[in-house]
Amino acid sequence: MNAPYPPPPPPPAAGRDRTTLWGVLGIVLGLICCGILGIVFGYLSIRDARRFGKSPLLGWLAIAAGVLNIIISLIVRARGSYYYPYWYR
């Protein structure tokens, strides 16, 4: 009946926690210019989130923003309206 308490969880890994940095960079770059960089920074954010025991939400949002940027870029280029938008015709 008098069982000892379980040991406490191990402390987070030593080092710098850049989870938020990678996530925000991935979202911003993924939406504005480079979808591939958004995916890369999203992966780095998820990796650090697992390492430090944080939520990987920013990483997943960065990956989604990067994929969305790539898909929209492919659609716009396939339509041929990349250099001459509709309102210039």
N, C-alpha and C positions, 0 to 999 in steps of 0.2 A: 503494500500500500504506500509505502514511502519511497517511491521511485524518484531518482534524481531528475532534475530538469534536463532537457536535451541541450547539447552545446550550442552556443550562439552561432549564427551564420558567419562564414568567413568575411573578413573586410574586403571591400572592393580592391581591385588590382591597383597597384601603385602606378602613377604616371599622370599625364594630363588628360583631362576629360574634354574632348573636342566634339562631343555628340551634337550639341546645339550649333556649333560653328559649321560642321559639315552639312547638317540639315538645312540651315538657312542658306548657305552658299549653293547647295544643290537646288533648292526651290527657286532662288533668284536667277541663277544661271540657266536652270532648266526652262523657266518661263520666258526669259528675255532673249537669250542668244543661242546657247549650246545645249541641245538635248542630251548629248553624250556626256557632257560634264555634269549635268544634273543627275544622270544615272550613276556615274562614278562617285560623286559626293554623297548621294543617297546610300550607296553601298557602304561607304566609309562611316556614315552616321549610324547605320544599323549595326555594323561591326563594333563600333565603340559603345553603342547602347547595350549590346549584349555583354561586353567586357565590364562595363561599370554598373550594370543592373538598372538601366534607365529605360524609358519607353522609346521604342523605335519608330514612333509615329512620324517624326520629321523626316526620317530616312525614307519611309514609304511614300510620303508626300513628294519628296524630291524625285524619287524614281517615277512616280506618276506624272509629275510635271515634265520631266525629260522625255518620257514616252509620248505624252500629249504633244509636245513641241515637235518631235520627229514626225508623228503622224500628220499633224497640220501642215508641216513643211512639205511633206511628200504630196499631200493633196493639192496644195497651192502650186507646186511645181508641175504636177501632172496636168493641171488645168491650163498651164501656160500663162497664167495671169500674174506671175511673180514680179515681172518688171513693169507691167502696165496694168495697174488695178482697174477695176470696173469703171470707176468714176472718171478716168482719163479718156475713155473711148467716146 
